Amino acid sequence: MECIVWSAPVLPGKLEAWKAFAQGTKTGEDYDRQRKRMGIVREVVSLMQTPAGDVACIFQEAKDLARAFQVLAQSDDPYDVWFRDQIMELHGLTPEMLQAPPPAIVAVDYHNDEG
């Protein structure tokens, strides 16, 4: 499995819309189907509020992260199109930026198999 941790700013004035978007994904069947199509097996999204602004921190795990991002970026599924629009509106990311995983480098990957 591959994993990545990345972040995206929550644009000024978009925090409440971001919270509603995040809440909607928790119970959405469309979101579950989307993540399965993408091959995402685990995802954790957190909100970090800093003096410089709000930031969404995302952990994702998949067998093939590059494929996962390509599925999201290229899909014509109505939910995927809507989801991409939300990402662009809330974070300022562009479709081109979604073509591949963010250029994050894993610096530490610790596993404790006892737990």
QUIKAPE-V456450 format. One record per backbone hydrogen bond with DSSP energy under -0.5 kcal/mol. NH is the residue of the N-H (numbers start at 1). CO is the residue of the C=O. E is the energy in kcal/mol with one decimal. If there is no record, write none. Layout:
{{NH & CO & E} {NH & CO & E}}
//
This chain:
{{2 & 62 & -3.5} {4 & 60 & -2.3} {6 & 58 & -2.7} {8 & 56 & -2.2} {10 & 54 & -2.8} {11 & 9 & -0.7} {11 & 90 & -2.9} {14 & 11 & -2.2} {18 & 14 & -2.7} {19 & 15 & -2.7} {20 & 16 & -2.2} {21 & 17 & -2.4} {22 & 18 & -3.0} {23 & 19 & -2.6} {24 & 20 & -2.2} {25 & 21 & -1.4} {26 & 22 & -0.9} {26 & 23 & -0.7} {27 & 23 & -0.6} {28 & 24 & -0.6} {32 & 28 & -1.7} {33 & 29 & -2.6} {34 & 30 & -2.6} {35 & 31 & -2.7} {36 & 32 & -2.1} {37 & 33 & -2.4} {38 & 34 & -2.2} {39 & 35 & -1.0} {40 & 35 & -2.2} {41 & 61 & -2.9} {42 & 61 & -1.4} {44 & 59 & -2.3} {46 & 57 & -2.8} {48 & 46 & -0.5} {48 & 55 & -3.3} {49 & 47 & -0.6} {50 & 48 & -0.6} {50 & 53 & -1.5} {53 & 50 & -1.5} {55 & 48 & -2.6} {56 & 8 & -3.0} {57 & 46 & -3.1} {57 & 55 & -0.5} {58 & 6 & -3.5} {58 & 56 & -0.5} {59 & 44 & -3.0} {60 & 4 & -2.6} {61 & 42 & -2.4} {62 & 2 & -2.5} {63 & 39 & -0.8} {68 & 64 & -2.0} {69 & 65 & -2.4} {70 & 66 & -2.0} {71 & 67 & -2.6} {72 & 68 & -1.9} {73 & 69 & -2.6} {74 & 70 & -2.3} {75 & 71 & -1.6} {81 & 77 & -2.5} {82 & 78 & -2.3} {83 & 79 & -2.9} {84 & 80 & -2.7} {85 & 81 & -2.2} {86 & 82 & -2.1} {87 & 83 & -2.4} {88 & 84 & -2.4} {89 & 85 & -2.5} {90 & 86 & -3.1} {91 & 87 & -2.1} {92 & 87 & -0.6} {92 & 88 & -1.4} {93 & 87 & -1.0} {98 & 94 & -0.9} {98 & 95 & -0.7} {99 & 96 & -1.2} {100 & 97 & -0.5} {104 & 102 & -2.8} {107 & 105 & -0.6} {113 & 111 & -0.6} {115 & 112 & -1.0}}
//
